[in-house]
């Protein structure tokens, strides 16, 4: 463990209790900007959530001056956290860095959603699974048109989950790789809407939708979408973190 981490933990505890001055809060965020992985290790989002849930209790204590935050959900409090100026001032993302350096150029085939049987030893799969697997095989063979047709067949004929959300995700990936960013955004939106019980599909769809929005120049909506991927705390968290900082800088929310 880094020798500074115990002190950071103490500072976070003071932050949650509302005992830090504005300068001390800015200094704390600068530490996280230097090493973003500490956000995971110290469970900062959990601390923010706890702060909001216990706001009324802390406010009743005369000896403690509570940190004043709007009565939002912890999710939107995290957005505010990302917009703290001090958070970016020491972060090495500036005007010399091009936005497209952070974007996915081509989405690899291993990001496609398949049926339950293709990557396991399961034998019994239904027709929708088979169509998803055939689409995967078609793409690996270089037949993008056939793969898209198979995914559309799932979308048109199988309304149950997770089949339709998987098919929409795959359709979005294929369209993205073809440069049809508007079409891919629509497909990812459908995947997000239907994948309420699949955090993995939602995260993937949010991440690639955000990339597509940047490709069409809609940076404001891209910023909000990339944050959704970041907040799901999955495999795209770190690239989403970097892209958020660049977007915040380019949009003028943060100064270098």
Secondary structure, DSSP 8 states (H G I E B T S, - for coil): --TTHHHHHHHHHHHHTT---HHHHHHHHHHHHH-TTHHHHTTHHHHHHHHHHTHHHHHT-TT-------S--HHHHHHHHHT-HHHHHTSS--TTS-GGGGS-SS--GGGS---TTTTSS-----HHHHHHHHHHHHHHTT-HHHHHHHHHHHHHH--STTHHHHHHHHHHHHHHHTT-HHHHHHHHHHHHHH-TT-HHHHHHHHHHHHHHHHHTT-HHHHHHHHHHHHHTTSTTHHHHHHHHHHHHHHTTSS--
